[in-house]
Amino acid sequence: MRTFVHGTAVWGVACPRRPSRVGGVGMAGFRVRDLDALRMVPHPAVTIILEFGGGTPVVDYAAGRQRGSIAAGPGIGSGGAVWARGENIECVQVRLPPQIARAVLGVSPAELDGAVVSLDDLWGREVSEIRERLSDISSWDDRFALLDALLARRYEAGPPVDPEVAFAWHRITGSGGLARVDGLAAEVGWSRKRLWSRFRAQIGLPPKRAAKLVRFDHAVHRLAAGEDAARVAAEAGYADQPHMHRDVLAFAGATPATVAGEPFLAVDDIAWPDRETRPR
């Protein structure tokens, strides 16, 4: 476990030594003594947090509050509306590509509908059993192996998304959000209406919103790495720097300069060093 220090934040961070058996899935373990008002910056992945420590994380969002293990759809935190806090937290965060989330969660990301949902409501009593087993295991490698086996089992038993939807998602993410969304229907041989409907139902966002989220994600990670804002705006596909400013403000509820300093982004180089953990 490595130590992440960012301002007053001091976290222990662990990463798996091997990639997941399920393509595109990323995991990271966290040990945080005092989590004070962490802004959750929107991300294209579906997020699962499984806690097993002495403390209970609390996630506040626009429609309410959730405690303990949670799941949230792609783009959760839009408008700066989701904050996490707690003490003596130990947890594993899982990032799922949206195209496999329905199989793993048992519900489509669209059914999460922008909410933070208790994982107990999705997986029932299995969550308590998982938490107990994670707590009993002392090795992070063994914790990751346990969860990876669980995710692989659920993925293999669950329903796949339409190949056309998976293709459209890969085109959007592979282009950094710059793919021509209006041309995707023609590429897969569907009507625009059919693709938009099936994509929204299976991924959780309409294609245009998904492309904007992916572009935002690429841009804010470059800003967090200290790159020049004007250059990032130009290369990320924004019309100009004010356009990027408006987009970041809409997604994160803060200016680009503020978002660039968020611990949620700064920890990524340690927690998610393999870029395959970005949903593809």
C-alpha positions in Angstrom: 0.0 0.0 0.0 1.3 3.4 -1.0 0.7 6.7 0.7 -1.1 9.5 -1.2 -0.7 13.0 0.2 -2.5 15.9 -1.4 -2.9 19.1 0.8 -4.4 17.9 4.0 -5.5 14.5 2.5 -3.4 11.5 3.5 -4.7 8.2 2.1 -3.3 4.7 1.9 -3.8 3.3 -1.7 -3.5 -0.2 -2.9 -3.6 -1.5 -6.5 -4.0 -5.0 -7.9 -0.8 -6.6 -9.3 -2.7 -8.3 -12.1 -5.4 -7.0 -14.5 -9.0 -8.1 -14.0 -10.3 -11.1 -15.7 -13.1 -8.8 -17.0 -11.8 -6.5 -19.6 -11.8 -2.8 -18.7 -12.5 -3.3 -15.0 -10.3 -1.4 -12.6 -10.0 -1.7 -8.8 -8.2 0.2 -6.1 -8.2 -0.1 -2.3 -8.3 2.8 0.1 -7.5 3.3 3.8 -8.5 6.8 5.0 -8.4 7.9 8.6 -10.3 11.1 8.0 -12.2 11.8 4.7 -13.3 15.3 4.8 -15.8 16.5 2.1 -14.4 14.8 -1.0 -15.9 16.1 -4.2 -16.7 13.2 -6.5 -15.7 14.4 -10.0 -17.9 12.8 -12.7 -16.4 9.9 -14.5 -17.5 7.7 -17.5 -17.4 4.5 -15.4 -20.0 2.9 -13.2 -18.7 3.1 -9.7 -19.0 0.5 -7.0 -17.6 1.1 -3.5 -17.4 -1.9 -1.1 -16.6 -0.8 2.5 -15.4 -3.2 5.1 -13.5 -1.2 7.7 -14.4 0.2 11.1 -15.9 3.4 9.8 -18.8 3.9 7.4 -18.4 6.2 4.4 -21.3 8.7 3.9 -22.1 9.9 0.4 -24.3 13.0 0.1 -26.0 13.8 -3.2 -28.8 16.0 -4.5 -31.6 13.6 -3.7 -30.4 12.3 -0.3 -27.7 10.4 1.4 -26.3 6.9 1.3 -24.1 5.1 3.9 -21.9 2.1 3.4 -21.4 0.2 0.1 -22.8 2.0 -2.9 -23.2 1.9 -6.7 -23.5 4.9 -9.0 -24.0 5.3 -12.7 -21.7 7.0 -15.2 -21.3 10.7 -14.7 -22.4 10.7 -11.1 -21.4 13.9 -9.4 -22.5 16.2 -12.3 -22.9 19.7 -11.1 -20.7 19.1 -8.1 -23.6 17.5 -6.3 -21.9 14.4 -4.8 -19.6 14.5 -1.8 -18.1 11.7 0.3 -16.9 11.9 3.9 -16.2 9.6 6.8 -13.6 8.4 9.3 -11.6 5.2 9.5 -12.6 4.0 6.1 -11.3 0.9 4.4 -12.9 0.1 1.0 -12.4 -1.1 -2.5 -13.6 1.1 -5.3 -14.5 -0.7 -8.6 -14.8 1.1 -11.9 -16.9 -0.8 -14.4 -17.2 0.0 -18.1 -20.9 0.8 -18.6 -21.4 -1.8 -21.3 -20.7 -4.6 -18.7 -22.4 -2.9 -15.7 -25.8 -4.4 -16.4 -24.5 -7.9 -16.2 -22.4 -7.2 -13.0 -25.0 -5.1 -11.1 -28.1 -6.9 -12.2 -29.7 -3.7 -13.4 -29.0 -1.3 -16.3 -27.0 1.8 -15.5 -30.0 3.7 -16.8 -32.0 2.4 -13.8 -29.6 4.1 -11.4 -30.9 7.4 -13.0 -28.2 9.6 -11.6 -28.7 8.4 -8.0 -26.3 6.9 -5.5 -27.8 3.5 -4.7 -27.1 1.2 -1.8 -25.4 -1.9 -3.0 -27.5 -3.9 -0.6 -30.5 -3.0 -2.6 -29.0 -4.5 -5.7 -27.2 -7.6 -4.4 -29.1 -8.2 -1.2 -27.5 -10.3 1.6 -24.5 -11.1 -0.6 -23.1 -7.7 0.2 -22.8 -8.4 4.0 -21.1 -11.7 3.2 -18.6 -9.9 0.9 -17.9 -7.2 3.5 -17.3 -9.9 6.1 -14.9 -11.8 3.9 -13.0 -8.6 2.9 -12.6 -7.7 6.6 -11.3 -11.2 7.5 -8.6 -11.1 4.7 -5.4 -9.3 5.6 -3.9 -9.1 2.1 -5.0 -6.5 -0.4 -4.0 -8.9 -3.2 -6.4 -11.5 -1.8 -9.1 -8.9 -1.5 -8.7 -8.0 -5.1 -8.7 -11.6 -6.1 -12.0 -12.3 -4.2 -13.7 -9.3 -5.8 -12.4 -10.2 -9.3 -13.8 -13.7 -9.0 -17.1 -12.2 -7.9 -17.2 -9.7 -10.8 -16.2 -12.4 -13.4 -18.9 -14.7 -12.1 -21.6 -12.1 -12.3 -20.4 -10.8 -15.7 -20.5 -14.3 -17.2 -24.0 -15.0 -15.9 -25.4 -11.6 -16.9 -26.9 -10.4 -20.2 -24.6 -8.7 -22.7 -25.4 -5.3 -24.3 -26.1 -5.2 -28.0 -23.0 -5.4 -30.1 -24.0 -2.2 -31.9 -24.2 -0.4 -28.5 -20.8 -1.7 -27.5 -19.4 -0.6 -30.8 -20.8 2.9 -30.4 -19.4 3.2 -26.8 -15.9 2.1 -27.9 -16.0 4.6 -30.7 -16.8 7.4 -28.3 -14.3 6.4 -25.7 -11.6 5.5 -28.2 -11.8 9.0 -29.7 -11.7 10.8 -26.4 -15.3 11.9 -26.9 -14.6 13.4 -30.3 -16.3 10.8 -32.5 -19.1 12.2 -34.6 -22.1 11.0 -32.6 -24.6 11.6 -35.4 -22.7 9.2 -37.7 -22.7 6.3 -35.2 -26.2 5.1 -36.3 -25.1 4.8 -39.9 -21.9 3.0 -38.9 -23.9 0.2 -37.1 -26.7 0.1 -39.6 -29.4 1.3 -37.2 -31.8 4.2 -37.3 -30.7 7.2 -35.1 -33.8 6.7 -33.0 -33.1 3.1 -32.3 -29.4 3.6 -31.4 -30.2 6.5 -29.1 -32.9 4.5 -27.4 -30.9 1.3 -27.0 -27.7 3.2 -26.0 -29.5 5.2 -23.3 -31.2 2.0 -21.9 -28.0 0.0 -21.8 -25.3 2.5 -21.1 -27.2 4.9 -18.9 -26.6 8.1 -21.0 -27.6 9.2 -24.4 -24.7 9.1 -26.9 -24.2 12.9 -27.0 -24.1 13.2 -23.3 -21.7 10.2 -23.1 -19.3 11.9 -25.6 -19.3 15.1 -23.6 -18.6 13.2 -20.4 -15.7 11.3 -22.0 -14.3 14.6 -23.4 -14.6 16.2 -20.0 -12.9 13.3 -18.3 -9.9 13.5 -20.6 -9.7 17.3 -20.2 -9.8 17.4 -16.4 -7.2 14.7 -16.1 -4.8 16.7 -18.3 -5.6 19.8 -16.3 -4.9 17.9 -13.0 -1.5 16.9 -14.6 -0.6 20.6 -14.8 -1.1 21.0 -18.6 -1.8 24.5 -20.0 -5.6 25.1 -20.1 -5.6 26.7 -23.6 -3.8 23.8 -25.0 -6.0 21.3 -23.3 -9.1 23.1 -24.6 -7.8 23.1 -28.2 -6.7 19.5 -28.2 -9.7 18.1 -26.4 -12.1 19.4 -29.0 -13.5 22.5 -27.4 -14.3 25.6 -29.5 -12.1 27.7 -27.1 -11.1 27.9 -23.5 -14.4 29.6 -22.3 -16.2 26.6 -23.9 -14.2 24.2 -21.8 -14.7 26.4 -18.7 -18.5 26.2 -19.1 -18.3 22.4 -19.7 -16.2 21.8 -16.6 -18.4 24.1 -14.5 -21.5 22.2 -15.7 -20.1 18.8 -15.0 -18.1 19.4 -11.8 -19.7 22.5 -10.3 -16.4 24.3 -10.1 -13.9 26.1 -12.3 -11.2 24.2 -14.2 -8.6 25.6 -11.8 -10.5 24.3 -8.8 -11.2 20.9 -10.3 -7.6 20.4 -11.3 -6.7 20.4 -7.7 -9.2 17.9 -6.5 -7.8 14.8 -4.7 -10.4 12.7 -6.5 -8.3 13.3 -9.7 -4.9 13.7 -8.2 -5.0 10.1 -6.8 -5.6 8.6 -10.2 -1.9 8.2 -11.1 -1.5 6.0 -8.0 -4.9 4.3 -7.8 -5.5 3.7 -11.5 -2.0 3.7 -13.2 -3.2 1.4 -16.0 -5.2 3.5 -18.5 -7.2 0.4 -19.2 -9.1 1.3 -16.1 -10.7 4.1 -18.1 -13.9 2.7 -19.5 -13.5 1.6 -23.1 
